[in-house]
Amino acid sequence: MEPSLSPIRSFRGHIGVVQEVVFSKNRNKLKVLSTSSDKTVRIWDVETGEQEHSLEGHASTTIGLTVSMDGGRIVSGAGDGKIIIWDADTKEIIRSLWHHTDRVICVRFSPDEKRLASASEDGTLKIWDAGTWELVFDIDDHQADVRTVAYSPNRTNIASGSNDQTVRIWNAATGKQQTQPLSHDAVVRSIVWSPDSRRLISACNDGQIYFWSAPTGAQLGLPLRAHSNSINSLAISPDGELIASASVDRTARLWTSSTRKPFGRVLQHATQVCTVAFSPDGQLVATGNAQNTICLWDISQESIVMTNAVSPPLVSPASNITSYIDQPSASSYSLSVSSTSSSDDLPDRIELPSEIVGSRDTASSSSPSLPPQSHSHHEISSPVRTSPPVELSDRIQAPPENINSRDAAASPSPSLPHRSSSHPQIPLTSASTPVLASPPKSFWKRFPMFNRSAASVDSKWWKFPRISNIMHRKHRNVELQAGPNDA
């Protein structure tokens, strides 16, 4: 089983599936807001976990949700196409918008909060003036339901994702399409922008996360196979270093945006995860699931936690001799392979490269880790035969397991040097090896009687037959000397 993080708090009160969650900071007090199939918008106190208020004004499932930066305005979209703007302080309805004819899946404020974008299953993307609430643009270029929308942080572009398996980028000022549609392999469920507005990240029903260049519309590398089922929601941390994904496969996962590798432990749920959001400081994550519950997770300590446990079937035989090779070169790395044991875990086809997660600023860790993708794998010469490389997927190959500690102290056990000549060689002796006081004597020189022979014991002509002749001759001389005395 994969290591999983435990939530620090759970918010219960909804009587329907939690559709979306967002964080809000109003009067320096951190809150979580949520929409649900129970037709309400609820406000929760993060510190106490208590529900503060329930906004009731929708006649159908509340889905899309966004909050102004100051926390003063709340906007919710519903299954009947209605959008309501709420006053966060008085909890009163400021305005209702009825232009959509089907479910409003996503609503987002522009960074300057002068406009509001709404995406609907009626196939349209609508842009509203957030001061007058008049319709500014009505975009219907998508060929199917529009499921997600996001403003670029620099306010110049809007991106929308659709059931037509495309993401489209629009000029925020003119409403004109900026690039060719960004084609995906499945329905696009969620999109986020990088803080510099140069990258666009999208998630689909195929469980993959795609990366795009916003200026050119070019795809950046291969998609990340993040989940075994549809991804319902994406979120990006305020600093842009982490991505969070929530899936039908009952997990939410964290990824480093630069390396696309897992970060920390999996956020495991008992049912599908519908939504995910980061807190303003990036230290907390909120998720909403189909069990009507909101979970709060503290990810501030995940920088020192192993992402995945080693899978027993994939462990190299070398792992059984850790006492022998526990001190290889400090520049070598070890592999931890994702383990799947239950029917709800990820199948083999899912690409989850395992790593020991370091801090976001790549501080060094005492735990073993995979090298960055831009570096080649280091090899350790070993007298022990290791297993062949383990194939994780079509594109990820893990080297045979090497056991090491990057910051390990000296050990009396013999160490295996790196192939590089700069590393020390294997010592000939160790603390446990007896040392002779003086060089051992030649075997024959241990017997004085043979040293009196005319032939040197070190001579190459010295043979066992000659020893026999000398002994026989001496014995015969003794018999001759004894004979006359006896007579």
C-alpha positions, -999 to +999 in steps of 0.1 A: +000+000+000+011+035-007+019+057+023-011+080+029-015+113+048-042+117+075-064+147+074-061+171+103-098+180+103-130+170+086-160+193+079-193+175+080-227+191+075-236+187+038-262+162+030-251+159-006-219+154-026-194+182-022-189+198-056-163+224-051-142+239-023-123+272-021-103+290+006-112+325+016-096+350+040-121+375+053-111+399+081-078+379+086-098+348+094-092+317+072-124+300+059-133+272+036-164+276+013-182+247-004-209+239-029-230+207-028-257+186-043-278+197-013-283+231-030-264+251-004-232+271-002-216+266+032-189+285+051-165+267+075-140+280+101-107+264+094-094+268+129-124+252+147-138+231+119-173+244+127-198+255+101-203+293+103-232+297+078-252+281+051-262+302+021-296+290+008-310+306-024-304+280-051-332+257-063-308+230-076-273+216-070-247+242-064-215+235-084-193+263-095-178+285-068-154+315-065-146+342-039-131+377-044-096+383-031-108+403-001-134+376+007-162+401+004-181+386-025-190+349-031-202+337-065-220+303-070-233+286-101-261+260-100-275+231-120-304+252-134-280+277-150-285+303-123-255+323-109-258+341-076-235+368-062-235+369-024-224+395+001-200+375+024-206+398+054-243+401+053-249+367+036-275+385+014-279+380-024-264+409-044-274+398-078-287+367-098-277+360-134-299+338-156-283+338-190-270+302-190-295+275-200-278+245-184-256+237-154-229+262-145-199+241-138-172+267-131-170+304-123-139+325-119-130+362-111-104+379-132-072+388-112-083+424-109-119+413-101-134+435-127-148+406-146-163+372-140-161+342-163-186+313-162-185+279-180-216+259-186-229+226-200-249+247-224-217+249-245-209+286-238-183+306-220-197+339-207-178+369-195-195+394-171-187+429-159-183+424-122-194+460-115-226+462-135-231+424-140-238+430-176-228+403-202-196+414-220-188+383-242-208+353-251-184+327-265-198+296-281-169+282-302-167+250-283-184+220-298-197+206-265-202+213-228-177+238-213-165+224-180-138+247-168-124+282-172-094+302-158-080+336-161-042+340-166-025+357-137-014+386-159-051+392-169-044+390-206-059+356-214-088+333-205-086+295-210-115+272-213-118+234-214-146+214-229-161+180-235-149+185-271-115+174-258-099+208-264-086+238-244-090+272-260-072+304-251-090+337-256-079+373-255-094+387-223-099+421-238-114+412-271-128+377-266-109+365-297-092+331-298-054+333-295-041+300-307-053+268-323-074+246-300-051+225-277-062+189-285-064+163-257-072+126-257-103+129-235-128+154-219-110+183-203-122+186-167-100+213-151-073+238-160-049+261-141-022+286-151+013+289-139+020+321-119+040+336-148+011+330-172+034+312-196+022+276-189-012+261-189-019+228-171-050+207-179-065+175-166-087+150-183-110+120-180-081+098-190-064+104-157-036+124-174-023+159-167-011+179-198+013+208-199+012+236-226+030+267-237+004+294-235+021+318-260+025+291-287-001+265-278+026+238-281+024+208-258+053+206-233+065+170-232+044+139-227+013+140-204+017+129-168-002+097-161-014+108-127-045+087-119-062+055-128-095+072-135-109+106-144-094+137-128-122+159-115-102+189-103-068+206-105-053+233-082-019+250-082-001+264-051+003+301-048+040+299-055+034+276-085+056+248-072+030+223-065+000+209-084-029+190-067-052+167-085-084+151-073-097+119-090-125+094-093-099+068-082-105+079-046-072+098-042-059+133-044-022+137-052+005+163-051+030+169-078+060+192-082+053+213-112+089+216-124+097+178-123+062+164-126+071+139-098+049+130-068+053+152-037+045+138-003+020+111+006-012+103-012-044+119+001-065+088+003-103+088+005-131+062+008-148+075-023-142+097-053-126+131-047-146+158-065-125+189-058-092+202-043-079+236-033-047+252-018-048+276+011-034+311+004-001+302+021+001+269+003+005+249+036-030+234+036-051+215+011-088+210+012-107+183-006-143+175-010-157+140-017-188+120-026-193+111+011-205+147+017-173+155+036-146+181+033-111+171+045-083+194+055-047+183+050-015+198+064+012+193+037+038+216+054+059+185+065+056+165+034+090+177+022+107+150+043+083+121+037+088+092+013+062+092-015+059+055-020+069+023-001+091-002-019+070-029-035+082-064-024+078-081-058+099-055-075+128-053-049+162-061-062+180-090-045+206-065-035+181-051-010+187-082+011+223-073+018+220-039+032+244-046+059+271-053+033+266-023+010+251+002+033+278+028+026+282+034-012+292+067-027+274+098-016+266+106-052+246+074-058+209+070-055+184+043-046+150+036-061+116+033-043+090+017-065+053+024-061+034-004-046-002-015-054-019-042-035-057-035-035-082-033-063-085+005-058-048+011-062-032+022-094-026-004-121+008-010-137+001+012-166+000+043-144+033+063-144+040+073-108+078+078-106+087+073-070+109+097-051+119+107-017+104+142-017+128+170-009+119+205+002+105+227-025+138+246-027+156+213-033+173+213+000+193+181+006+177+153+025+192+124+045+168+100+028+177+083-005+161+098-036+158+095-074+180+120-093+164+148-111+153+140-147+181+162-161+208+140-145+220+106-155+217+077-131+248+069-112+260+033-111+276+015-082+300-013-089+291-043-067+303-079-063+267-088-059+246-095-090+215-073-091+183-078-109+177-063-144+160-029-147+123-028-136+100-015-163+074+008-147+058+020-179+065+027-216+085+058-207+099+053-172+126+028-165+139+023-130+175+011-125+183-019-103+179-010-067+210+003-049+210+007-012+226+039+001+224+068+024+233+102+010+247+116+042+257+084+059+286+083+084+316+060+080+308+024+086+330-006+095+313-026+068+332-027+035+319+000+011+314-003-027+332+025-046+317+044-074+332+037-108+346+071-109+383+072-100+377+100-075+361+076-051+381+055-026+388+019-033+377-011-012+400-013+018+420-045+021+414-048+059+388-037+083+384-035+120+373-071+121+403-084+100+432-098+122+466-082+115+498-104+117+526-091+137+552-101+111+553-117+077+547-155+078+577-178+073+580-201+043+564-234+051+596-255+049+617-230+069+595-238+099+614-271+102+651-267+113+661-302+102+654-294+066+672-261+068+705-281+075+702-297+040+727-286+014+699-277-009+681-245-001+645-250+009+636-222-015+653-239-044+630-248-072+647-283-073+637-292-038+612-320-041+594-344-018+613-374-031+646-359-020+633-355+015+625-392+015+660-402+003+677-381+030+655-397+057+662-432+044+699-426+042+701-414+078+681-444+090+705-468+073+736-452+088+721-456+123+716-494+116+752-499+105+765-481+135+744-503+158+754-536+142+791-538+154+781-528+190+756-556+191+781-580+179 
